[in-house]
Amino acid sequence: MQDTFYLENNLLLRTHTSPVQIRCLEKSPPPIRIVAPGRVYRRDAVDATHSPVFHQVEVLAIDEGLDFSHLRGTVMAFLNAFFGDLPIRFRASYFPFTEPSVEVDVQWRGKWLEVMGCGMVDPSVLEGLGIDSDKWTGFAAGLGVERFCMVRHEIEDIRRLYTSDLRFLEQF
């Protein structure tokens, strides 16, 4: 709730793209795999690695027999393919619709930088959709596109991505 931008008449700007997952599950029974990109808005303090407006990509996989090793293996394979051989760590965290939940960091410029949150879909989420959680399990992940771009292209400050400096932007 502390991350949300509220507008007049109690309207709000979305803080993540996770609602796409539920809409897809309401329309299509498992097994399902989706990737959902979108712009999101958060009440973040602006600094070198944070912006109040950014692009997020959500991933959801629901199938029979998926467990945390599938989540971890998928994340590790993706991060290694995208970034190459960077140190990666998983830290326990909390997200409302996954259990267990973790944040994933990469070592960048001598420090740990969070690049993704993920976890196993909470069985109560599946049950709420009428999906048998004894048969179906799944995982979800969300990442910030701009932060991935920062790490991959060694951009020291995320704010540079939002400037109108064509000399900087045209190199990408």
Residue frames as qw, qx, qy, qz and C-alpha x, y, z in Angstrom:
[[0.000, 0.884, 0.468, 0.000, 0.00, 0.00, 0.00],
 [0.316, -0.775, 0.079, 0.541, 2.89, 2.39, 0.68],
 [0.398, -0.137, 0.584, 0.694, 4.05, 2.03, -2.96],
 [0.281, 0.594, 0.719, 0.226, 0.75, 3.06, -4.55],
 [0.008, -0.045, 0.114, 0.992, -0.05, 6.30, -6.36],
 [0.168, 0.601, 0.757, -0.195, -3.71, 7.19, -5.76],
 [0.063, 0.242, 0.356, 0.901, -5.56, 9.56, -8.07],
 [0.409, -0.042, 0.184, -0.893, -8.83, 11.41, -7.62],
 [0.809, -0.019, -0.127, -0.574, -12.00, 9.37, -7.02],
 [0.731, -0.372, 0.559, -0.121, -9.97, 6.59, -5.38],
 [0.867, 0.487, -0.105, 0.025, -8.46, 5.50, -8.70],
 [0.549, -0.666, 0.435, 0.255, -4.89, 4.26, -8.67],
 [0.501, 0.657, -0.531, -0.187, -1.98, 3.58, -10.98],
 [0.984, -0.093, -0.153, -0.022, -0.92, -0.06, -11.06],
 [0.360, -0.785, 0.504, 0.001, 2.13, -0.97, -8.98],
 [0.326, -0.295, 0.870, 0.222, 2.80, -4.26, -10.78],
 [0.499, 0.211, -0.538, -0.646, 1.58, -6.34, -13.71],
 [0.113, -0.052, 0.967, -0.224, 0.48, -9.31, -11.56],
 [0.571, 0.318, 0.419, -0.630, -3.26, -8.80, -12.19],
 [0.548, 0.439, -0.519, -0.488, -2.66, -10.02, -15.75],
 [0.111, 0.196, -0.971, 0.075, -1.85, -13.45, -14.30],
 [0.338, 0.246, 0.747, -0.517, -5.21, -13.78, -12.58],
 [0.569, 0.500, -0.015, -0.653, -7.10, -12.61, -15.67],
 [0.425, 0.399, -0.752, -0.308, -5.31, -15.25, -17.76],
 [0.008, 0.034, -0.970, 0.240, -6.05, -17.98, -15.22],
 [0.466, 0.336, 0.484, -0.660, -9.72, -16.96, -15.13],
 [0.618, 0.528, -0.195, -0.548, -9.93, -17.41, -18.92],
 [0.685, 0.398, -0.602, -0.095, -7.66, -20.42, -19.49],
 [0.883, -0.445, 0.112, -0.099, -7.33, -23.54, -17.35],
 [0.266, -0.668, 0.675, 0.168, -3.86, -24.93, -16.56],
 [0.647, -0.307, 0.045, 0.696, -1.37, -25.80, -17.80],
 [0.240, 0.948, 0.163, 0.128, -0.46, -22.21, -18.58],
 [0.603, -0.255, 0.058, 0.754, 2.67, -20.19, -19.19],
 [0.222, 0.915, 0.278, 0.189, 2.52, -16.44, -19.75],
 [0.463, -0.108, -0.060, 0.878, 4.80, -13.43, -20.01],
 [0.004, 0.875, 0.474, 0.100, 3.09, -10.11, -19.26],
 [0.425, 0.051, -0.070, 0.901, 4.92, -6.81, -19.84],
 [0.087, -0.857, -0.442, -0.252, 3.62, -3.41, -18.79],
 [0.172, 0.507, -0.257, 0.804, 4.38, 0.01, -17.38],
 [0.562, -0.582, -0.567, 0.156, 4.04, 0.35, -13.62],
 [0.018, -0.732, 0.116, -0.671, 4.06, 3.21, -11.12],
 [0.699, -0.421, -0.491, 0.305, 5.43, 3.18, -7.59],
 [0.227, -0.952, 0.048, -0.202, 5.96, 5.78, -4.93],
 [0.863, -0.109, -0.074, 0.488, 9.73, 5.16, -4.91],
 [0.219, -0.864, 0.173, 0.418, 12.40, 7.66, -4.00],
 [0.719, 0.682, -0.088, 0.100, 14.28, 8.48, -7.18],
 [0.433, -0.719, 0.489, 0.238, 17.96, 7.51, -7.08],
 [0.107, 0.543, -0.727, -0.406, 20.54, 5.75, -9.24],
 [0.044, 0.017, -0.986, -0.157, 18.65, 2.41, -9.17],
 [0.138, 0.515, 0.791, -0.300, 15.01, 3.45, -8.57],
 [0.116, -0.085, -0.329, -0.933, 12.39, 5.22, -10.66],
 [0.437, 0.205, 0.558, -0.675, 8.71, 5.81, -9.87],
 [0.777, 0.478, 0.038, -0.409, 7.79, 4.75, -13.43],
 [0.115, -0.466, 0.833, 0.275, 9.30, 1.68, -15.05],
 [0.750, 0.187, -0.430, -0.468, 8.50, -1.33, -17.19],
 [0.520, -0.310, 0.750, -0.267, 7.88, -4.67, -15.54],
 [0.602, 0.174, -0.682, -0.376, 7.70, -8.15, -17.00],
 [0.669, -0.251, 0.541, -0.444, 5.73, -10.82, -15.13],
 [0.419, 0.231, -0.847, -0.234, 6.17, -14.53, -15.75],
 [0.695, -0.166, 0.458, -0.529, 3.73, -17.25, -14.64],
 [0.440, 0.197, -0.843, -0.239, 3.93, -21.01, -15.08],
 [0.679, -0.154, 0.481, -0.533, 1.23, -23.38, -13.77],
 [0.658, 0.256, -0.659, -0.258, 1.55, -27.12, -14.43],
 [0.924, -0.349, -0.111, -0.114, 1.53, -30.46, -12.68],
 [0.904, -0.184, -0.090, 0.375, 4.51, -31.07, -10.41],
 [0.344, 0.699, -0.176, 0.602, 6.25, -27.69, -10.57],
 [0.670, -0.637, -0.257, 0.282, 8.27, -26.99, -7.43],
 [0.199, -0.934, 0.143, 0.260, 10.85, -24.51, -6.18],
 [0.581, -0.292, 0.561, 0.513, 13.68, -26.28, -8.01],
 [0.460, 0.566, 0.553, 0.402, 11.88, -25.52, -11.30],
 [0.016, -0.990, -0.139, -0.003, 11.56, -21.85, -10.32],
 [0.447, -0.745, 0.346, 0.354, 15.20, -21.61, -9.25],
 [0.621, -0.002, 0.612, 0.490, 16.46, -23.43, -12.33],
 [0.364, 0.759, 0.453, 0.294, 14.40, -21.25, -14.67],
 [0.140, -0.986, 0.016, 0.085, 15.57, -18.04, -12.98],
 [0.552, -0.559, 0.460, 0.415, 19.22, -19.14, -12.94],
 [0.599, 0.254, 0.595, 0.472, 19.15, -20.19, -16.61],
 [0.233, 0.890, 0.329, 0.212, 17.52, -16.90, -17.64],
 [0.266, -0.939, 0.143, 0.167, 19.88, -14.71, -15.60],
 [0.613, -0.356, 0.532, 0.464, 22.96, -16.56, -16.84],
 [0.526, 0.471, 0.556, 0.439, 21.78, -16.26, -20.45],
 [0.099, 0.948, 0.249, 0.172, 20.97, -12.56, -20.05],
 [0.247, -0.941, 0.230, -0.002, 23.86, -11.34, -17.88],
 [0.591, 0.499, -0.590, 0.230, 26.52, -13.98, -18.32],
 [0.716, -0.157, -0.591, 0.337, 28.52, -15.18, -15.35],
 [0.150, -0.587, 0.258, -0.752, 27.48, -12.79, -12.56],
 [0.117, -0.060, -0.874, 0.467, 27.16, -13.94, -8.94],
 [0.492, -0.392, -0.396, -0.669, 23.47, -14.50, -8.10],
 [0.049, -0.015, -0.839, 0.541, 21.79, -14.88, -4.72],
 [0.433, -0.513, -0.596, -0.441, 18.26, -15.70, -3.57],
 [0.004, 0.124, -0.575, 0.808, 16.97, -13.98, -0.40],
 [0.094, -0.519, -0.842, 0.109, 13.82, -14.94, 1.48],
 [0.104, -0.063, -0.031, -0.992, 11.15, -12.27, 1.12],
 [0.276, 0.449, 0.755, -0.391, 7.39, -11.76, 1.26],
 [0.229, 0.005, -0.436, -0.870, 4.95, -11.22, -1.60],
 [0.567, 0.002, 0.390, -0.726, 1.19, -11.53, -0.98],
 [0.858, 0.258, -0.034, -0.443, 0.43, -14.19, -3.61],
 [0.727, 0.370, -0.571, 0.091, 3.48, -16.46, -3.43],
 [0.587, -0.609, 0.461, -0.267, 4.83, -18.76, -0.72],
 [0.512, -0.568, -0.031, 0.644, 7.73, -19.22, -0.42],
 [0.356, 0.925, 0.086, 0.098, 8.85, -15.91, -1.88],
 [0.693, -0.307, 0.128, 0.640, 12.34, -14.70, -2.70],
 [0.243, 0.934, -0.125, -0.228, 14.12, -11.66, -4.07],
 [0.877, 0.157, 0.178, 0.418, 16.92, -12.32, -6.53],
 [0.112, -0.926, 0.209, 0.293, 20.06, -10.19, -6.55],
 [0.833, 0.396, -0.041, 0.385, 23.05, -10.02, -8.87],
 [0.530, -0.595, 0.044, 0.602, 26.42, -8.70, -7.90],
 [0.454, 0.733, 0.263, 0.433, 27.01, -5.52, -9.87],
 [0.173, 0.771, -0.196, 0.580, 29.70, -2.89, -9.37],
 [0.282, 0.249, -0.721, 0.582, 30.80, -4.57, -6.15],
 [0.383, -0.032, 0.504, -0.774, 27.32, -4.51, -4.55],
 [0.170, 0.320, 0.931, 0.041, 24.23, -6.70, -4.55],
 [0.309, 0.138, -0.135, -0.931, 21.40, -5.30, -6.68],
 [0.518, 0.299, 0.738, -0.313, 17.88, -6.72, -6.61],
 [0.134, 0.199, -0.604, -0.760, 16.73, -7.60, -10.12],
 [0.530, -0.176, -0.650, -0.516, 13.64, -9.74, -9.54],
 [0.479, -0.177, 0.621, -0.595, 11.05, -10.97, -7.08],
 [0.594, 0.083, -0.684, -0.415, 9.58, -14.44, -7.43],
 [0.378, -0.200, 0.764, -0.483, 7.98, -17.35, -5.64],
 [0.036, -0.200, -0.964, -0.171, 5.71, -20.35, -5.75],
 [0.396, -0.364, -0.302, -0.787, 2.07, -19.49, -6.37],
 [0.302, -0.130, 0.691, -0.644, 0.23, -19.71, -3.05],
 [0.023, -0.232, -0.959, -0.158, -2.22, -22.66, -3.17],
 [0.135, 0.596, 0.587, -0.530, -4.98, -20.38, -1.84],
 [0.212, 0.493, -0.279, -0.796, -4.68, -18.27, -5.02],
 [0.198, 0.067, -0.871, -0.446, -5.29, -21.35, -7.16],
 [0.023, -0.392, -0.891, 0.229, -8.14, -22.54, -4.93],
 [0.160, 0.558, 0.278, -0.765, -9.75, -19.10, -5.17],
 [0.343, 0.407, -0.465, -0.707, -9.87, -19.60, -8.93],
 [0.900, 0.099, 0.182, -0.383, -11.36, -23.09, -8.62],
 [0.618, 0.528, -0.582, 0.018, -8.06, -24.76, -9.57],
 [0.929, -0.355, -0.106, 0.009, -7.13, -27.93, -7.69],
 [0.007, -0.861, 0.486, -0.147, -3.89, -27.02, -5.85],
 [0.762, -0.312, 0.567, 0.005, -3.21, -30.69, -5.13],
 [0.808, 0.391, 0.377, 0.228, -2.88, -31.28, -8.87],
 [0.461, 0.749, 0.078, 0.469, -1.55, -27.94, -10.13],
 [0.518, -0.665, -0.050, 0.536, 1.38, -25.89, -8.81],
 [0.525, 0.724, 0.160, 0.418, 3.26, -22.98, -10.24],
 [0.500, -0.415, -0.096, 0.754, 5.67, -20.14, -9.93],
 [0.232, 0.928, 0.244, 0.159, 5.65, -16.44, -10.72],
 [0.577, -0.259, 0.022, 0.774, 8.37, -13.85, -11.18],
 [0.207, 0.948, 0.236, 0.051, 8.53, -10.13, -11.87],
 [0.635, -0.180, 0.106, 0.744, 11.46, -8.07, -13.10],
 [0.099, 0.890, 0.081, -0.438, 12.17, -4.44, -13.93],
 [0.763, 0.542, 0.180, 0.301, 13.30, -3.97, -17.54],
 [0.159, 0.928, -0.200, 0.270, 15.25, -0.76, -16.87],
 [0.552, -0.680, 0.480, -0.049, 17.25, -2.34, -14.06],
 [0.884, 0.088, 0.404, 0.217, 18.13, -5.28, -16.31],
 [0.544, 0.776, 0.057, 0.314, 19.25, -2.77, -18.95],
 [0.217, -0.912, 0.318, -0.139, 21.40, -0.95, -16.38],
 [0.725, -0.434, 0.525, 0.099, 23.28, -4.10, -15.43],
 [0.831, 0.319, 0.385, 0.243, 23.67, -5.46, -18.93],
 [0.491, 0.741, 0.096, 0.448, 24.92, -2.19, -20.42],
 [0.580, -0.189, -0.292, 0.737, 26.86, -0.93, -17.35],
 [0.058, -0.698, -0.190, -0.688, 24.69, 2.17, -16.97],
 [0.318, 0.031, -0.631, 0.707, 25.56, 3.71, -13.62],
 [0.192, 0.233, 0.423, -0.854, 22.31, 5.64, -13.12],
 [0.270, 0.464, 0.840, 0.077, 18.79, 4.55, -14.12],
 [0.154, 0.794, 0.253, -0.530, 17.77, 8.20, -14.56],
 [0.078, -0.440, 0.558, 0.700, 19.91, 8.37, -17.71],
 [0.197, 0.256, 0.898, 0.297, 17.37, 6.09, -19.43],
 [0.091, 0.780, 0.606, -0.125, 14.72, 8.80, -19.05],
 [0.137, -0.624, 0.115, 0.761, 16.71, 11.73, -20.38],
 [0.637, 0.735, 0.185, -0.141, 16.43, 13.24, -23.82],
 [0.180, -0.725, 0.561, 0.356, 20.17, 12.98, -24.38],
 [0.869, 0.443, -0.056, -0.214, 20.26, 11.43, -27.85],
 [0.322, 0.648, -0.682, 0.111, 24.04, 10.90, -27.68],
 [0.333, -0.277, 0.826, -0.362, 23.44, 8.56, -24.75],
 [0.742, 0.212, 0.457, -0.442, 20.23, 6.90, -26.00],
 [0.699, 0.585, -0.270, -0.311, 21.39, 6.28, -29.58],
 [0.080, 0.517, -0.852, 0.034, 24.14, 3.91, -28.44],
 [0.424, 0.039, 0.858, -0.288, 21.42, 1.40, -27.62]]
